[in-house]
Amino acid sequence: MATLAVGPGVVWGDTVQYIRIAHELQGASPDEAWEAAYLEFCKNPSIPYAGTVENCLSTTMAGHGPVIGYIDRNPQYQEIFSPRIGYPLIALPLMNLLGDRTGLWIVAVLSTAIAGLLLARLARLANLPLLPAAIAQAAFYLLPVSLPHGIALLAEAPTLLSSLVMAVGLAQLLNGARKRGVALMAAGLGMVFFFKYSSTMLLCVSFLVLCLSMLLSKEYRRRPQLRAAAVVTALFAAASVLINTLLGLPGLQHSLQDTFTDHFRFPPVDDPLQRLIALEGDFALSFLAALPANAVYLAAFITAVVGMVLAKRRGILPMAGWAAAGLSIYGVLSVIGHPVYSQSDRLGSSLWVGVAIGMGFLALVIQRRLKGDTGPAGTTDAGRGVTNS
């Protein structure tokens, strides 16, 4: 109901690129594709504009703004988006039937709805009973990963869905189901390439960091399924780097130049990494200053951490319960790689996937305490490891 009340929402600068790609996929000329994309923006701009739609369209087509239009057709900037054909391609039938904006919105909403079902599956693979799993799923739908970012006219929602397929595969690996786990991780990685190639390497690295961190635990390090998961995630990380390189897709350097040249409006900078480090400091100050205004989200994060810690201490947190934390790590690394505070809530939105699971584990701890069951959970297939199915 909340999603229906919000409706398709505004057209962002990135949305303009996806609409342009959709029209070009159908054979429209570049000018026709840009005109259709700019028209949608001018009707529903992400930044308030007092002028008429006609004035907005004419000035953006001329490359003079008023809000966008300056850099959208810059070839280097287009390179970032042109390989991302998945979102506009999937949305094309609905765009033709219901209009560009509504078609993209429905795909985003459906992707987020399905992502919530995958989150529930992830919870069940982590041995969460029905009620705590339902609480985790509800938290997922209420946290910023779904509202507002999961319903925005951006590639975030289908990319999140794809990354959750990878997380479910990792959970299967950690439960000992190697063939099923590897297949799901490969399918999820392929989907991420389809929707947002720029996320592939960082996602794989995040899952690898998670596995390596778990190997530091005496309780987990002797588990063969964890060692297998570490090897698989390392191979996937290497594969993502190799594929991006072979396809010549824009990488970190391209992204940094995009940040520091105002989307390639200015000449390339010679020291992007040094500027990134300096920007990290500015971001940290902005982040700390904004904490009081984000007290509710801070409380949600702390609640989730408490839930995971208590579940771990009580022996009711299987290795598969950590799989969602890989997406939280991805959210953090995404912000570190692009530390622009105004964009951090969107770039770091996957942080809330792990938070939702953490809330589910806190609900489980409370449920067991109310029942007077404070001992460790009994050994199950998920905790012990199953056959390589």
N, C-alpha and C positions, 0 to 999 in steps of 0.2 A: 504493500500500500504506500509506503514511504517513497519507493522508487517511482510509482505511478504519479504520486503527487509532485515529485520533482520534475518529471518529464525528461525529454531529451537534453535539456540544459543548453549551455552555450557552445559555440564553436571556437575551439582553441587554435592557436597557430599551427600546432602539429596536425590538428584535424583537417586544416586546409590542404596539407600535403596528402593525407589519405584520400580525400575527395578528389584531388587532382589525379592521383594514381588510379582510382576507380574509373574515372572517365577516360583516361588514356588507355586503360585495359580494354575498354569497349570501342576503341578506335577513334576517339575524339582527338582533334588537333591540340597541340599544347596551349594555344590561346583559348580554345573552347573549354579545355579542362580547367585552366586557371580561372576563367570567367565564372564557371559553375561553382568552383571552390570559393572564390572571393564573394560571390553572391550569397552563399550560405553564411559566410562569416559576417557580412554586412547586415544580414537580417537578424543574426543572433550573436553579436560580438562578445568575446570574453572580457573585453575592457569597454566600459561605457563610452559611447560615441554620440555626440549631439547632432551631427549632420544627418542628411538624408541618405537612404540606401543608394540612390543613384550617384550621389557625390562620393560616397564611400567606394562604390564599385569603380567609378572612373579613375579615382586617384590611386587605388590599389593596383589596378591594371596598368597604370602609368608608372608604377614603382615609387610612388610618393606617399605612401601611407593611406589613411591617417594613423592607423595603429599597426597594421602589418602591411606587406607589400614592398618594403624596402629590401629585404634580403631573401624572400621566399624562392625567387627564381635564380639565385646564385647557384651555379653548378656544384660548387663544393658543399653547399648546404643541402642541395637536393640529393647528393650522394648518400647522405645519412639515411634518407627516407626511401629512396627508390627501390632498394632491395626488400623493403617491408611490404610485400604484396599480400600477405596472408589476410590481414584484417579487412582491407577494402575488397579483396576478391571474395571472401566468404560473405561479406555484406551486400555484394552487388545485386542479387535477386531482390532482397528487401529494399535496397535503395531505389531500384527501378519501380517497385510496386508502391512504396510508401513515401518516397522522397529520400534524399541523401542523408539528412540529419536523423530522421527516424530510423532508417535502415541501420545506420551505424550504431545507434543507441540500443536497438533491440539485440544486436549481436553482443554488445558489451553487457547488457543485463543478463542475457542467457548464459554468457560465459561465466559471470560472477555467480549465478545461481548454481551452475554445475560445479564450479570451484568449491562452493559450500558443501556439496555432496561428497566431493573428494576429500574435503577436510574432515567430514564425518567418517569416511572410510579410514583416513589416517588415524583418527582417534580410536577406532575399533581395532586397527592393527596394533595400536599401543596398549591394548587390553583395557581401554576405558569402557565401563558398562554403559548401558543405554542412556541413563540420565546425565552423567557427566559428559558423555559424547555429545548429547543434545545441547548441553550448556556451551560446550566448545564451539559447536556449529552456530549457535545463536550469537555468541560473542564475535565470531568471524563476520557474520552478516551486519553486526552493529558497529564494528570497529572501522577505522578509516580505510582499511584495505578494500572494503565493499562500498561504503558510503563516506565520501563521494567518489573516490577514485575508481572504484569498480564499475560505476555506471557512466563515467565520463566518455566523451566521444574520442577515445584514444585507444592505443593498442595494449594498454595496461591489463585490461580484463582478460582477453584471450591469452596473453603472455602469462598471467598469473595461473590460469587454468592449466596451461602447458607445464609450468614449473611445478604445479601440484601433482601432475602425473609423474614427474621425475621424483618428487618427494615420496609418493606412494611406492614407487619402484625401489627407492632406497630403504623404505620401511620393510618391504618384502625381503630385500637383501639382508637386512639386519635380523630378520626373523628366520633366515636360513633358506628362503626360497630363491635360489640364485638365478635360475633360468627366467622365472617370472619377473624377478626384480630387474635383471639386466634388460629384458625386453621392454618393460615399462619405462625404464630410464632412457633407453634409446628412442622409444616412441615420443616421450616427452621432450627430449632434446631436439628431435626433428621438428616437433611442433613449435618449439621456441625459435628455431632457425626460420621457420615459415612466417611467424608473426613479428619477431623482433630479434634479429640476429645479434644485435649488440649486447644482448643479455646472456648469450650462451656461455662465453668464457667465464664471466663472473659468477654465474650460477654454478657451474661445475667446480670452480675454485672454492666457492662457499661450501658445497657439500664435502669437498676434500678437506677443508679446514675443520669442518665438524667431525669427520671421521678421525683425523689426526688428533684432535682435542680429546675425543673419547678414548683413544689409545693411551692417553695419560692416566686414565683411571685403572687402578689395580683390579677393580671388579669386572671391567670390560675387556681389558687388553688381551686376555687369554682366549677370548671367544673367536673361533675361526670365522664366523660370519662377519665380524667387524673387520678382521684383516682382509677378508675378501672384498668388503665394501670399500675399504681404503684403496685397494688396488684398482677396483672398477672406477671409482670416482677420479683417481689419478689418470687413468686411461681416457676417461671422458673429457677431462680438462685438457689433456694433450691433443685429443681429437678435435676439440672445439677450436683450439689455437690453429691447428693445421688446416682445418676446413676454412676458417676465416682468411688465413693467409693465401691458400690456393685460390679462393674465389676473389681475392683482392678487395675484401670488404673493409670499410673504414674502421680503424682501430683507436687505441687510446690517444695517440698523438693527434689524430684528426679531431677527436672529441675535445681535447685540451685546446687546440687552436680555435675550435668553434666557440669555446667558452671565452677565451681571452682576446678574440678579434671581433667580438660582437657579431657572431655568425658570419665570419669572413667578410665583414664590411671593411676591415682594416688589414694592413699587411701582417703576415705571420710574425709571431713573437719568437725570440731566440731562446727564451728560458721558460718554457711552459711548466716544467716540473718544479722549478723554484717558485714560480707564481702560484702553483697549486699548493705548495707547502704554506706559503703566506696566506692564501685564501682559507686554508684549514684553520688557522688561528682566528681569522675574522669570523668564520662560521661558528667556532666554539664559543666565542663571546656572544654572538647573536643567539645561539642555542641556549646558553645559560641564562641570558637575560629574559628569554621567553618562557622559561620553565614555570613561573607562577601562573601565567596565563593558560598553560597546558596542564594544570594540576590533575584534571580528570584522566588524561591520557597517561600521565606519570603514575598515577595510582593504579591504573590498569596494568601497566608494565610491572610495577612492583608486586602486584597481586599475582601475576603470572610467575614471576621469579620465585616468590614464596611457595607457590604451588609445586613448582618443579623441585625445589630444594626439599620440601617436606616429603614429597613422593619418593624422591631418591633415598632419603634417610630411612623411610619406612619400607623400602624394598619393593615398592609397587610401581616403579618406573622402569619398564623394559627398555632395551636399546632402541627399539623402534619408536619409542616415545620422543626421541630426540630428533627424528627426521625433519619435523616441522621447523626446528631451530636452524636448519640449513637455509631456509628461506628468510629467517630473521637475520642471519649473518649476511645474506645477499642484500637485504635492505640497508644494512649498516655500510657495507662496502660500496654500494651504489652511491650513497651520500658522500662517503669519503672520496670517491672518484669524481664527484661533481658537487663540491661543497658550496652550493648557492642556496642560501637559506630559503628564499622564496619558492624554490623547487623541491626542497627536502621532504616535505610531507608526501608528495607524489612519488619521488624516486625511492624513498625509504618505506613505502606503504607495506611492502611484504614483511616488514618487521612484525606486523600484527598477526601473521599466520601462527608464528610460534607462541605469541601471547595468548591467542585463543586456545591453543592446546594446553598451555600452562594453566589457564583458568579452569579447563576441564579437569586437570589433575588436582587442583585445589578443591574442586567440588568433590572429587573422589575421596580425598583425605578427609574432608568434613563428613561425607556420607559414611565412611568406615568408622569414624570416631563416634558418630551418633548411634551406630549399630553396636558400638563397643568392641569393634574389631580393629585393634591397633598393631597387630603383628604383620609380618611380610606376607605378600600375596603368595598363593600356592603356585607351584611350577606349572606353567602351561606351555603349549607348543610355541607361542610367541616369545616366551621368556627363554625357552630351552634351545630353540632352533628346530626347524622342520626339514624335511627332505628336499633335495634340489629339484623341486617341481617347476 
